[in-house]
C-alpha cells in the first residue's frame, strides 16, 4: 500500500545539497529507526533487521527519495505485521 505521505519528487529538478539534506531529515523524522542519506543520486536508509530479536542492520536504496520513502513505509508495515503475528 502506497503511503499518501511519500515525497513525490521523481522527475523533478535536481536538489541542491541543502535541499537533499532537508528532505533526508524529513524522511528520517518519519522513520526514526532509520539513518537516511543520499550519495551520487542514490538515496539510502540503514535500519533495523525485520527479524524480532536480531541486532543486525539492513540497508535499503532507491534512485529517488520517493522510492526510498515507499520502501521504508513497506518495510515498517511488514515488520509491524510480523510482530503482531507473534503476539
N, C-alpha and C positions, 0 to 999 in steps of 0.2 A: 504494500500500500504506500503510495507516494505521499510524503508529508506536504501539507499546504504551506509550510514554513520554509521549504528548501529554497535557497537563493537561486534565482533564475538569471544566471549571468553567462550562460554559454552563448557564444556568438556575439557577445558584447565587445566593446572596445577593450584593449588591454588595460589592466590595472596598474597603477603606479605602485611602488614598493609600499608606501604608506597605506594605500587603499587595500592592497593584498593583506597587509598586517592587520588592518582593522577588520577585514572580512574574516580572517583566520581567528581573531579574538572573538568575534561574534559567534562563529561556529563552535569555538571552544566553550563559550558560555552555555550554549545549547546542549553540549555533550561534555560535561566537566570531567569525566573519567578519561578523556582522550586528550592527547597533545596534538595540535594541528599546526601544519606549516606547508609552505609551497616552495618548490625549487625547480627551476628550469621549465616552468609552465605546468608542472605536475603538482597536484595537491595531495598531501599525506596526512594520515592520522595514525597515531600509535596509542594503543589502549589495551584493556584487559582481555584476557582469553575468555571465550564463552563457556568453558567448562567450569562448573562450580568447584571451588577449592583450588583451582590451578592458579599459579602465580606467574605464569609466563605472559609475555605480551604478544600482540599481533599488530600488523601494520596493514592499513587499507590505503589504496591510492586511486586517483581518478584524474582525468585530464582537465577537469574544471571543478570549482567549488560546489556547484550544484550537484554534480555527480557524487562527490565525496559526501555531501550532506545526506543524500539519499541512501548511500551505503551505510553511513553511521546510523541513520534512523532505522534501517532494516536490521542492522546488527544489534542495536539496542532492543528492538522488538523481539527478535529471536532469542536473545539472552533472557529477557523477561519471561517469555513463554517457557523456556527450559526450566527456569527457577520455579515458576508456577506449577509445572508438571511434577516437580519433585516434592511439592508440599502435600 
